[in-house]
Amino acid sequence: CYISRCNIFQRLHQSWTDDLPPCQQCGVGTAPNCVYGPDGKSSQSHPNEDCHFLFSTECCFLYGVFNGYDGSHVANFVSQCLSAELLLGQLNPSHFDADVRRILTQAFDVVEKSYFETIDDALAEKANLQSQLPEGVLFHQLPAQFQKITERLKALEQEVSGGATAIVALILNNKLYIANVGTNRALLCKCTTDRQNQVIQIGRAHTTDNEDELTRLAQLGLDPTRLRQTALIAGQSSLRRIGDYKVKFNYTDIDVLSVAKSKPIVAEPEIHGGQSLDGVTGFLLLMSDGLIKALEAAHSPEQANQDIVAMVAAELAQQSSLEAVAHSVVERVKRLHHDAYASGRQRSPHCSRHEDMTLLIRTINYPLSDGSLTPTQGGRIYPVSVPYSNSQSTSKTSVTLSLVMPSQGTLTNGTSTASTLEGGTPTPGQSPTATLQSTNTQTQSSSSSSGDGSLFHRRGSQAAQPDETGRVPPYVDFTQFYRLWGAEHNEGQGGLGPQ
């Protein structure tokens, strides 16, 4: 049957990779999906569907975040099998960039074909049972003698439906490669020589907002205007997916895709990179679609990259464990999303629910806190310049954030470093879209960009003592924040801040 065959494939690939050591330069944070009820209480609407891996071998590092939908079986299968297709001798230091891109593309193709092999029998049984039903009659209208057939068809549909999107990072020969299928996201943060952290979004989500994807589909005979208006295809926004047999084999039954000359929804990864990663300090973030959308819903799409980087850098300044950093950031996003819903304000209607959230952080010669430093005990503040765009323009605006950094700390293990992917390497037939440059010229979220820590009141090396009420004096001056926030929202000075 389908379940046993799929499990055999998964156990086989998992056994091959059981001995691969996990990367110690990574931390992963997760949170399950959530729906808020009328009373404000949250509940989980379905089992977790996200997966991830983080491996280290003698010649390379491999990381991945996978966002499943309509079940977790496809994401589980891909996460287990893809590592086996890449880390069991397929990659070696002698490979050139073109070789690596070819191997990555082939791995995704092989994994999807292997997955479809596991559901062949179930699909055949499904087709046979459907042929026994009267044509043009809905399930609930069928006579009682067909009940067993309909129940079996529902079970089969649950077994074979679903798919996954993926974001994979490979570091080989001190070069970074990003392979993206779908709507997950990769951010690369680099500490520049002028002590700023520049963060670049690598690639774009494969949705109808992506002009390159619309061009690809237009070449297959599809109407870009109709695609934009449709937005969701078979319930998902992604135009690239792994699995999902309905849109792969039955796309002619989907109105907006029916005239395509060949399969329009593909699992071919868009690959960026092959860039040297020498002399860089920073961190790489891989984020599931659920984390991105939760943060965008709570704040705004234009602020999402800035916000997540600020959170990560702030937690790195205080935590001594990457796992703790990742979990803390995910929890902060979760709280922001909940608070936005509970506020009843402008963003509240966008925050009634969120999907599973996964954040993978890979540090690159980046100092972790020793757990004892605070902004008032010698911590440094580095400004962060974050290019971001949600359009096709190539103009650039940097948004500067003040972030607390430990003044001392040890480097994480290993010598691999990362750099900006200034020139992407898209798959054949695509135009380069390696990085996004900001077009949001109105965005100003600068606190203190001098890097001298002027946002904080200095106290020396000793922690402040509580007063008679048990409180300590404040060491952060929010006056400028309240002023800027009020100006941005056209509110008076009395509308926000301590009363």
N, C-alpha and C positions, 0 to 999 in steps of 0.2 A: 504494500500500500504506500501512499504518498508519504505519510508520517515516518514510517520506518526507513524508507529510502532516503528521505531528507536527513534524518538523524544519522544514518550511516555515513553520508557525505560529510556532515558536520563533525562527527567523531573522528573520522579519518583525518581531515584537515587539522582538527584541533590537536590530535596526537602528534602530528608532524611539527607543530609549533609549540608544544608544551615546554620544550627545553629552551626556547628562546627567552633570554632574560629581559624583563621589563626595563625601560629606560628610567634611570634614577634622576634625570634632569627634568622630569615632568610631574605635573600634578593635574588631577581631574576632579572636577566638581559636577554633581548632577542634582536634579530635582525633578519629581514626577509632575505630570500634567495636573491641572487644577481648574475646577469650575466653581464660581462663587454663587451661592444661592441667594434668594431674596433677603434672608436674614444675615447675610454677610459671611456665613460659614462656608468653608471650602470643602470640596470632595474631589476624588480622583475619578475621572470618567472612563479610563481604560488602563490596562497594565502598561508599564513603561515600554516604549518602543525604540529608544535610543540605544546605540552601542558604541564602543570605542576600542581602540588598541594603541599600545605604545611599546614598541620593541627597540632593542639595541643589539646590534651584531658587531662582529669584528670590523666590518667594512662600511656599515651604514646605520642610520636611525630611521624608523618608520612609524608614523603616527596617523591615526584616522578617527574621524567622528562620523557616525552613520545615523541618519534620521529615518526611522521606519514609519510606515503608515498602514492602516488596516491590518494591524498585527505586527509582531516583532520578528517573525520568522525570516523574512528576507534580509533585514538588517543583521540579524545574527549570522545567517549563512554567509553574507558578504564579508563581515568583519573577520570571520574565521578562515574563509577560503582565500580572501585576497592576500592576507599575510603569507599564506603558503605559496601563492603564485609569485611572490616577490622576494622572499627571504630564504628560499631553499636552493641557493646557488644561481638564481637567475641574474642577480646583479653582482658586479665585481668592479674593483677600482679601475680596470682597463677600459671601461665603457665610456664612450663619448656622449655628449648631450643627446644627439639623435638616437643613440642606442637606448638611453634611459627613457626617453619619451616613447619610443616604440614598445619597450617592455611594459611600461605603465599602461599604455593603451591596450596592449594584448591581454594584460592581466584582467582588466575590467571586462573585456570581451569574453574571455574564458570563464570567468566567474559567473557572468550572467547566463551563458550557455549551460554551464553546469547546473545552475539553479533550475532552469527550465527543464533540464533532463529529469530532475527530481519530481517534477509535477506532470510529466508526460502521461503516466498511467491515470492519474486523477482527472486530467483533462479529457482523456479518451473515455473514461467511465462517465464523465459528465455529459459528453456529446452523445453517448449511447443512450443514457437515460432520457435526455431531452428529446431524442428521436421517438421515444415511446409515448410522449405526451401529445394530446390533441393540439393542433396548430391554432394560434390566435386566442388561446384561453389563458387567462391569468391564473396564477397559483391558487389564490383564494377562491376562484370560481371552479376549480377542478372537482370532479366527483370524488367520493370517499375512497374508491379503489386505488386512486393515485397518491394517497397520503404518504405511503412509505417511500415512493419515488421522490416526492417533493421534499420530504425530510432529508433524504440522502443527498439530493441536489443542494440543499442549503448547507449541509455539512461540507460537501465538496467545495462549494464556493468559498466558504470561510477558509479552507485549507490552501486554496491556490491563489486567492486574491492578495492584494497588497504589494508594496514595493519599498524602495528606500532611495534616499539621496546620500551622497558621500562627499567628504572633503578629506583628502589624504596629503600628508607632507612627507617628503623623502629628503634626507640629507645624505649625500654620497660625495666623497672626495671634496668635502667642505663646500659643496654646492647645494642649494635649496631648490627643490621642485615641488610645485603644488598641482595636484590633480583634482579637479572639481566636477562633480556631476550633481546639478541641482541647485538648492537654495541655502546650503550651509555657507559659512564664511571663514576666511583666513585673514588675520591682521598681523603685520610684522612691525614691531616697535624697535627702532634703532636709536641709541644714544649718540648724538652727533658731537662733533668736536667742540661746539659752543655750548655744550651741556644742555641741549634740548633733546627730547625724545620724539622723533618723527615717526608717525604711525601711518602705514600704507595698507589700504585694503587691496588684496591680491585677487584680481578677477571680479566678476560680477555674477549675481544670481541669474540662473537660466529661467527667466520668466518673460512674460509678454512686455515687460518694461525694458528688456534688453534688445537694443536695435540689431545687434549681431545675430541674435537668435531669430528675430523676425526675418532678417535677410536670408538666413539659412532655410527657414521654412518657406519663404516666398519662392526660393529656387526649386522647391518641391511642388510648387503650384498652389500653395495656400494663400489666403487673403490676409495680409497683416492687419488690416482694419478690423476684420471680424475676430481675429485672434485677440487683439487689444480689448475689444468689447466683451469677449468671452471670459478672459482672465483665468478662470479655472477650467481645466480640462480633465474630465473624469474625476472631479473632486479635488484636484491638486493644482497648485500654481506652477510647479516646475515643468519645464519643457524637456528636461533630461532626467531619466529615472533608471534605476536598476530593478528588474523584475516588472511587475504590473502587466500581466499577460493581456489584459483587456485592451490597453492602448498599444501594445506591441503587435498582437495578432488580429485584433478585431477593430483596428482603427477606422476601417471603412464604414463601420456602423456608427461612428461618432461624427455627427453632422459637420462640425467645423474642420475635421481632419479627413473627411471621406474622399476628397479629390487628390490627396497627396500621391505623388508618383512612387514613393517608397516610404518606409517607416519614418514618420515625422518625430516621434518621441524615442530618443535613443539613450543608450548608456555610455556613449563615447565620452571620455573625460576631456575637458578643456585643460590643457597643461601649460603652466607658466614656469619659467625658471631655466635652470642650468646656469645660475649666477654664482660667482665666487663669493664665499662667505668668510673672508679673512678680515680680522681686525675689527669685528663688530661686537658691541655689547648691547643687549636688549632682550626681547622675548617674542615668541611666536604664539598666537592665539588661534585655536580652531574652535569654532562655535557651531552648535546645532541651530537649525532654523527656529526652533522653539525659543531658545535664549534670545536670539536676535529680535524676533517679533515681540516678545514680552517687553524688552527694553524699549523698542521703538513705540510700542503702544503706550507705555508709561510716560515717556518723554516725547520724543519725536524722531522720525527717521534720520533727520539731519544731525542729531546729537548722539546717536547710538554709539558710533565708533569712539568719539571723545569720552563718553561716559564710561564705557567698559575699560578703556585704557587707564582712565583716572582711578577707577576702582582697583584694578590689578596693581598699578604702581603703588597706591596707598597701602594695600594689603602686603605687598612685598616689603614695604618699609617697616612693617610691624610683625609679620609672621616669620617663623624660622623653618616652616615646612611648606613645600609647594602644594601638597595636598590640602593643607589648611587654607592656603591662599585661594585655591580654586573653589573650595567649598564656601568660603566666606563671600567671594564675589557672587557666586550663584545665589546664595541666600540674600545678598543685598539686592540683586535684581528681583528676586521673588518678593521681597518686602516693598520695593518701589512699585512693583506692579499691583500688589494688594492695596497699598496706600493710595495709589492713583484711582483705583476702583472705589475705595471707601470714601474718598474725598467728595464724590459727587460733582466734581468740577469738569472742565472741558475734556480731559482725557478719560474720564470714567467710563463712558460708553464703549471705549476701545479695550477695556481691561476686564471684561466679565469672565474671561477664561484665558489660560495659556497652555501650550503644549509642553511636552517633556523638554528639559533644558540640560545641555551638556557643554561644559567648558574645559578644554585642554590647554594648559599653559606649559610651554617649553622655554626655559630660560637659556640665554646664550651669554655666557660669561657675565651674568648679572648678579650683583651682590644681594644676598638675602640678609634680612635683619637677624641679629643675634637674639631677638626676642625681648631685649631690654630697652632699646632706644625708642624715644618718642620725639615728636617735633620740638619739644621743649628741653630735650636732653641730648642735643647735638645732632638731631636729624637734619638732613639737608632738603631743600626744596628745589627740584629741577622743573623748568617749564617744559611743556609738551606741545609740539606742533603737529597737528593732526590733519592731513589732507583728507577730504571726504567729498563724495559727489553722489547725487542721485539722478544725474542726467548725463547726457552724452558729451557735454562740453569738456574741453581740455584746459580751461583756465583754472587757476589755482589760488586758493585762499587758505592760509594757515590759521588755525584756531589754537591759541596758547592757553594751557592750563597749568596751574602751579601744583605740583605733586611732591609729597614728602618722600624722601629717599634716605636710607640709612647712610650715615657718614662713614661707617666702617662696616665691614662684612667680608665674608669669604666667598670666593667664586664657587659656582656649582661644579661638580665633577665634569671632566671631559674638556676637550679643546675645540670642539666644533662651534663655529660661530655663524651668524646669519647676516645678510645684508638686504638692502632694498632690491626687489625684483623690478629693476628699471625697464627691462625689456622682456615682455612676456613672450612665451612661445605657444601660441594657440595651435589647436589641431588643424590639419590641412583644411583649407577652404575658409578659414576664419581670419578676421583681421586681429592684429595684436590689441589686447585690452588688459595689459598686465596690471596697471595701477589706475586708481581713480583719483582725479584731481578735483579739489573742491570748487564748486560754483556758487556756493552759498555765501555771497559777498556781504550779506546783512548779518551774518552770525558773528557775534562778539561775546565770547565767554571767557575773557581774560580776567584772572584774579591778580596775581602778582607775577610778572614775567621776568623779574630781575634775577631770580635765583638766589637772592640773599636772605630769604626767609622772613621778609618784612611782614608777612601776613600773620606771623606768630609773635607773641610777646615773649621775650627771653627771660628765663628764670634761672639759668645756670644749670649745674649738674644735679642739684638736689630737687626731688619731687616736692611740689607745693604741699603745705600742711592744711588740713581742713580748718575752717573757722568754727565758731561756736554752734553754728547750725549744721555742721557736718559737711559743708560744701567747700570746694576749692575755688579760688578765683579763676575766671575764664582766661584762657590763653589764646583764643582765636577771636579776632575782631571781625564781625560779620557786617559792619556798617556799610562797606562798599558793596557787598553782596546784596543787601536789602535795597540799596539805592539802585543798582543795576537791574535787579529783578522788577522793582516797581516801575522803572522806566520802560522796561521791555513789555510789561503788561499794562502800561498806562494807568498805574495805580499810584495813589498818593503815598507819602512817606509813612502815614499812620496805618496803611493797609497791611503791612507785613512787618514782622520783626517782634522783638520783645515788647510787651505792653506793660 
